[in-house]
Amino acid sequence: MNRRSPNDEAPPEPSQPGVGPLQKLTPQQLQGWLEKRPDWRVEEGHHLLRTYRFPDFVSALDRIQQIGAVAETLDHHPDLELSWGRVGVKIFTHSVDGLTDADLQLAAGIEALEGSQ
């Protein structure tokens, strides 16, 4: 397992034209992305948030494991909160103290888990 600190994050190459891996996204870029994903929200223009609900603790814990696998694949790691039947996800790029394309890629990877059940 990779044991890097959050300050060492190196986001993957961007998928949006004109956005470098360490550049903060503009409000317009975020708005366009969010319009297609109403379950996500941006807080303080700084980080993406989403809450997932599950029928029990074990299901929520399983999702944490799945999210961890996605994060390791992308080498970009969210803040996760686990409680009975609930998983909270908070994503941002520590090195720029805001949102980058790497955060959108991670969020999309987490969303893809919904279809894999």
PyMOL commands that set and color helices and strands:
alter all, ss='L'
color gray80, all
select helices_A, chain A and resi 6-8+27-35+57-74+94-96+101-116
alter helices_A, ss='H'
color red, helices_A
select strands_A, chain A and resi 41-43+47-53+79-83+86-91
alter strands_A, ss='S'
color yellow, strands_A
deselect
rebuild
show_as cartoon
